[in-house]
Amino acid sequence: MAKAPLCLVADIGGTNTRVALSDGTVVREDSVRKYRNAEHDGLESVIRSYLAEEGVERVDGVCACAAGPVKDGVATLTNLDWTIDIETLRRATGARFSALLNDLQAPGHALGHIAHERLIPVIDGPRQSGASMLVVNVGTGFNAAPVHESEYGRVVPASECGHINMPVRDEADLRLARFVEKAHGFPGVEDVMSGRGVERLHAFVTSEAGAPVTWTTSQIIPAIDSGTDALATETARIFCRLLGTETGNLALIHLPFGGIYLVGGIARAFARHYGPCGFAEAFRDKGRFAEFMEQFSVVVLDDDFAPLTGCAVHLAHLMR
């Protein structure tokens, strides 16, 4: 049996970059390293540091996914002042094969290569084999991408839907939109459904209560988990309802009868709160289409390294 090619895969987020080695479609779990972006001036610096630490001179292929739009082989990160291109990847690694993906395309390619125990049910429902799927990322930012199977292989179109208008269902949502607009200039989905979105929601809730405070996400999540802070609990309720509403909107747009997958650190942090905080009810709140919404299943993909796996799978397909 031919030896699988040695490749380098990278997941570039707004705060950290994860790098690993892969043998074909399989990521070497013991090779995963995380680097703080603030400590480097670009991806090339991160990759060169990684290869030196691993004692690897060159690899056969390299694939990176970036939290921002990718066009013509160039990625511009939304929440980080880095610009990444294919030439940077080749120069840093000496690889013959290279690819650059949006951060949602990578988990889309990973679907079907993630262990079943890593899938946490949110809404039970049928998953039709071979049908379109949907990946929704909630982390430092927000994004979503459909996943289509074709005769030429899997297709995961890029998207930047985190920057469309946030959903407004009632008067409270309208007050929230105006609150966000005052601070940010535009009430987008990412402004209320992301790491910083949790902070804005909590600021809104405490302002509405007449006791405004400024907390970070790392303070808010433990307060939500403890269940002892009423305003943190209200923040969780609004977050889960908005996320359910927006995920339902995306389901109607893309019809992912193959399943909907929530990914990202914030999506995982709220996993046990979706049920009690009304995610499913908001997801299905589509008037006469409420019954239609029962055709979709939703799970949390509890695998922090899914983007790396997706990069490895996509690169293996290209190299074939």
LINLINUR-V515819 format. One record per residue. N is the residue number from 0. PHI is phi in whole degrees, 0 to 359 (none if undefined). PSI is psi in degrees with one decimal (* if undefined). BURIAL is I if it has 16 or more other C-alpha atoms within 10 Angstrom, else O. Layout:
BEGIN
{{N:PHI:PSI:BURIAL} {N:PHI:PSI:BURIAL}}
END
This chain:
BEGIN
{{0:none:133.3:O} {1:293:142.9:O} {2:287:135.8:O} {3:294:141.7:O} {4:295:144.9:O} {5:274:125.2:I} {6:230:161.3:I} {7:246:134.0:I} {8:234:146.5:I} {9:219:141.6:I} {10:240:108.9:I} {11:259:108.7:I} {12:259:-175.0:I} {13:287:-25.5:I} {14:248:-44.1:O} {15:231:158.4:O} {16:238:129.1:I} {17:255:136.7:I} {18:230:145.2:I} {19:205:168.1:I} {20:256:148.7:I} {21:225:147.6:I} {22:253:99.4:O} {23:64:-124.6:I} {24:272:-2.9:I} {25:258:120.2:I} {26:278:133.5:I} {27:284:106.0:O} {28:299:-33.2:O} {29:283:-2.7:O} {30:260:-4.2:O} {31:289:128.0:I} {32:230:145.7:O} {33:244:134.9:O} {34:235:137.8:I} {35:282:124.4:O} {36:299:-33.5:I} {37:297:-18.9:O} {38:267:3.7:O} {39:225:153.5:O} {40:265:2.2:O} {41:171:173.9:I} {42:294:-35.4:I} {43:301:-39.1:I} {44:297:-41.1:O} {45:296:-48.0:I} {46:296:-42.9:I} {47:296:-38.7:I} {48:297:-42.7:O} {49:296:-49.3:I} {50:299:-37.6:I} {51:295:-41.8:O} {52:293:-34.1:O} {53:274:-9.3:O} {54:69:31.7:O} {55:251:127.5:O} {56:276:-41.0:O} {57:204:161.8:I} {58:233:165.4:I} {59:281:-32.3:I} {60:212:159.0:I} {61:216:136.9:I} {62:218:132.4:I} {63:233:148.9:I} {64:241:141.3:I} {65:233:145.0:I} {66:278:72.6:I} {67:173:171.5:I} {68:293:141.9:I} {69:242:123.7:I} {70:218:129.3:O} {71:55:41.1:O} {72:75:15.7:O} {73:232:131.3:I} {74:250:130.6:I} {75:246:114.5:I} {76:286:137.0:I} {77:288:-40.4:I} {78:245:24.3:O} {79:206:137.9:I} {80:276:57.8:O} {81:236:144.5:I} {82:240:129.5:I} {83:236:137.2:I} {84:224:171.1:I} {85:300:-39.7:I} {86:298:-36.4:O} {87:299:-44.0:I} {88:297:-44.4:I} {89:294:-42.4:I} {90:295:-39.4:O} {91:285:-24.3:I} {92:242:-21.7:I} {93:73:15.2:I} {94:286:146.3:I} {95:280:-37.6:O} {96:252:137.0:I} {97:213:152.2:I} {98:207:153.1:I} {99:225:127.2:I} {100:237:157.5:I} {101:288:154.1:I} {102:295:-16.3:I} {103:267:-25.2:I} {104:295:-37.6:I} {105:298:-53.7:I} {106:300:-30.9:I} {107:299:-40.6:I} {108:289:-21.6:I} {109:282:-21.1:I} {110:302:134.0:I} {111:94:-9.9:O} {112:241:14.7:O} {113:251:134.5:I} {114:300:142.3:O} {115:302:-36.9:O} {116:292:-9.8:O} {117:272:1.7:O} {118:254:116.0:I} {119:259:116.7:I} {120:295:137.5:O} {121:244:-49.1:I} {122:229:118.3:I} {123:288:145.4:O} {124:178:171.4:I} {125:289:149.7:O} {126:234:108.7:I} {127:279:122.3:O} {128:297:132.0:O} {129:84:-6.7:O} {130:279:165.9:O} {131:297:148.3:I} {132:237:174.0:I} {133:219:131.8:I} {134:250:128.6:I} {135:239:116.5:I} {136:260:126.1:I} {137:234:103.4:I} {138:215:-127.9:I} {139:303:-36.8:I} {140:233:-162.8:I} {141:225:140.4:I} {142:196:166.7:I} {143:208:152.3:I} {144:209:137.2:I} {145:284:157.1:I} {146:233:116.1:I} {147:243:140.0:I} {148:264:136.0:O} {149:224:171.6:O} {150:293:-14.6:O} {151:259:1.2:O} {152:121:-175.2:O} {153:283:138.2:O} {154:240:124.6:I} {155:234:92.8:I} {156:296:143.7:O} {157:288:159.8:I} {158:205:160.0:I} {159:221:48.4:I} {160:283:-2.1:I} {161:290:-10.6:I} {162:252:14.1:I} {163:274:172.9:O} {164:298:140.8:O} {165:293:150.6:I} {166:289:141.1:I} {167:235:115.2:O} {168:252:-29.9:O} {169:212:-175.7:O} {170:298:-37.5:O} {171:297:-40.1:O} {172:296:-37.2:O} {173:294:-39.8:O} {174:295:-38.7:O} {175:297:-44.5:I} {176:300:-41.8:I} {177:291:-34.3:O} {178:296:-45.4:I} {179:293:-40.7:I} {180:299:-37.6:O} {181:298:-36.3:O} {182:274:-32.1:O} {183:239:-15.3:O} {184:91:-18.9:O} {185:203:126.0:I} {186:274:83.1:I} {187:270:166.1:I} {188:303:-46.4:I} {189:296:-23.2:I} {190:286:-13.1:I} {191:233:-11.6:I} {192:233:74.0:I} {193:187:-175.5:I} {194:299:-51.1:I} {195:288:-22.8:I} {196:296:-38.6:I} {197:299:-39.8:I} {198:296:-41.1:I} {199:292:-38.6:I} {200:298:-44.2:I} {201:294:-39.2:I} {202:297:-39.4:I} {203:295:-47.3:I} {204:299:-44.7:I} {205:290:-32.0:I} {206:292:-42.2:O} {207:298:-32.4:O} {208:278:-4.4:O} {209:82:13.8:O} {210:223:63.9:O} {211:297:133.1:O} {212:224:159.3:O} {213:245:104.0:O} {214:248:154.2:O} {215:270:163.9:O} {216:302:-36.8:I} {217:293:-18.4:O} {218:270:-36.2:O} {219:288:-44.9:I} {220:301:-48.5:I} {221:299:-35.5:O} {222:294:-37.7:I} {223:295:-46.6:I} {224:298:-33.7:I} {225:289:-28.1:O} {226:72:11.9:O} {227:254:-4.5:O} {228:247:110.6:O} {229:298:-38.5:O} {230:287:-33.4:I} {231:293:-40.3:I} {232:297:-40.1:I} {233:294:-36.9:I} {234:300:-45.0:I} {235:297:-40.1:I} {236:297:-44.8:I} {237:294:-43.4:I} {238:301:-50.2:I} {239:295:-37.6:I} {240:293:-45.1:I} {241:296:-42.5:I} {242:294:-39.4:I} {243:298:-43.7:I} {244:299:-49.0:I} {245:291:-37.6:I} {246:296:-38.1:I} {247:296:-40.6:I} {248:302:-46.6:I} {249:293:-33.2:I} {250:296:-40.2:I} {251:291:-30.9:O} {252:288:-42.9:O} {253:255:-14.6:O} {254:49:63.2:I} {255:275:76.4:I} {256:291:-9.4:I} {257:273:-3.9:I} {258:119:154.1:I} {259:245:132.8:I} {260:238:118.5:I} {261:271:127.0:I} {262:230:165.8:I} {263:106:156.7:I} {264:299:-39.9:I} {265:288:-39.2:I} {266:302:-41.2:I} {267:289:-36.7:I} {268:298:-28.8:I} {269:263:5.9:I} {270:309:-44.8:I} {271:276:-0.9:O} {272:258:-11.0:I} {273:300:-42.5:I} {274:298:-62.2:O} {275:294:-20.4:O} {276:262:7.9:I} {277:85:25.4:I} {278:301:-50.1:I} {279:297:-41.5:I} {280:297:-41.4:I} {281:291:-38.0:I} {282:301:-41.1:I} {283:268:0.5:I} {284:282:73.1:I} {285:232:35.7:I} {286:59:-128.4:O} {287:291:-7.3:O} {288:262:9.5:O} {289:302:-44.2:O} {290:293:-36.6:O} {291:301:-34.6:O} {292:294:-14.7:I} {293:289:-6.6:O} {294:278:-4.6:I} {295:249:138.4:I} {296:255:151.4:I} {297:228:131.3:I} {298:227:155.7:I} {299:265:128.6:I} {300:272:101.3:I} {301:271:62.4:I} {302:216:104.2:I} {303:295:-19.4:O} {304:256:13.4:I} {305:303:-40.3:I} {306:299:-35.2:I} {307:294:-42.8:I} {308:299:-42.6:I} {309:298:-40.3:I} {310:299:-42.9:I} {311:295:-42.4:I} {312:295:-45.2:I} {313:296:-42.9:I} {314:294:-40.0:I} {315:299:-38.7:I} {316:296:-42.5:O} {317:296:-39.5:O} {318:288:-21.9:O} {319:285:*:O}}
END
